Amino acid sequence: MSAEEVFHYEVEKSDDEKAGVTTTIKCHGKLVSGTTGELKNTVKELIPEGGNIVLDFADLQYLDSSGLGVLVGLKASAMREGQCRLTLENLSPRVKDLLSLTNVASLFAS
């Protein structure tokens, strides 16, 4: 795997009186079948804590069907828990198109 294919992320937490606790996960690289496990485990551990979880894709270069599947699964888990809001931000045009084509965009709009 070359350097640009490596997926990594940083987790930042903030607390706001109005919004409550927000955990932002800044994603870098490619979210593909070989790299989804760590993100999935990290987010799954955060969901029971409640609050807002934001996946920031400003530096995400690529998302494949495995990455998309993990996002849908995490959103379903967050909705099931009921006390957590999972959102995506800073999507590239390609990722926006992928979410639209697969009818997943509406899932993350709620």
Residue, then its C-alpha position, 0 to 999 in steps of 0.5 A: m500500500s502506498a502512502e496515499e492509500v493508507f487510511h488514518y484519522e484523528v478524533e476530536k471532542s468538543d462540548d457546547e452548551k447548546a449542541g452537547v458533546t460532539t466527536t469529530i473524526k477527521c478521515h484521511g486517505k482511502l476508506v476501502s475494504g482493507t481499511t474500514g475495520e478500525l473506523k467501524n470499531t472506533v465509531k461503534e464504541l462512541i455510539p453508546e456515549g450519545g451526542n453528535i458524531v461527525l465524520d469529516f471527509a475533507d481529506l478523504q481521497y476515495l470511498d468504495s462499496s465496503g466503506l459505504g457499507v460501513l457508513v450505512g451500518l454505523k448510521a443504522s447503529a446510531m439510529r437504533e441507539g436513539q441517543c446519538r446523531l451521526t453525520l457526514e461533512n465536507l464531502s467531495p463531489r465524488v463521494k456526494d455522487l456515490l451517496s446519491l446514486t446509492n440512495v444513501a444521501s437521504l439516510f444521512a440527511s436525517 
